[in-house]
Amino acid sequence: MTFDSAEFVDACAAALSETDPIAAVTEAVQAAIARGTSIDDALGTETSLEPLTLFSAPDLTVQRILWPSGALSSIHDHRMWAVVGVYAGCEVNRLYQRSAHGLSELKGREVRAGTAPVLDADAVHSAGNPRREWTAGLHVYGGDILGVSRSGWDPGGNELPYDEAVAPRRAIVQALRDFASEQGEAFTADDRFAAVMALWVECENRRRHLTPTEAREVILASWKPTA
């Protein structure tokens, strides 16, 4: 069975008029992710620093998100419900709650291929793929995730406007991409995985984001090119 992105968006939009819109959207997402690799056939597999947005409106956003090996988001909130449908790999979530002393971590959750859990509107989490194979999913939000004012947190636990929180992380990822491009085939998939894991560990240890220069130093230190 093939995947048609327009049909999927229409199904999600129609679900909003149901008595229980979140349950109806979840059903639409589960039906879509059952089509597995046909989603990649329809949408391609090129990764970028941003999700592929299939639809965006004040009451609904539909995205396809690819997580390369080792990818990890900043901690962030959505301020709207979200259905996270994974069709390849496994997305690992770390869930948090607000407290008088900032954020406290609650638990982790693995979202495996074929499942589509719901995140409540007040959820705070980070998401990523700490594995060597990539992860892919269809994410549906009950609002305009691209336009809403929301928060992100830096490695030191400071709450910031979302764009301000994620910009340094994107710069780190770009530094890794630039380095990989410079090295070409000498920089393998295993090298990339080792480098990106080292980068996130270093950010947590320093409790701040690395600068692009610092990121490059960490990448070099983790790289063990073959002769």
Secondary structure, 3 states (H helix, E strand, C coil): CCCCHHHHHHHHHHHCCCCCHHHHHHHHHHHHHCCCHHHHHHHCCCCCCCCEEEEEECCEEEEEEEECCCCECCEEECCCCEEEEEEECEEEEEEEEEECCEEEEEEEEEEECCCCCEECCCCEEEEECCCCCCEEEEEEECCCCCCCCCEEECCCCCEEEHHHHHHHHHHHHHHHHHHHHHHHHHCCHHHHHHHHHHHHHHHHHHCCCCCHHHHHHHHHHHCCCCC
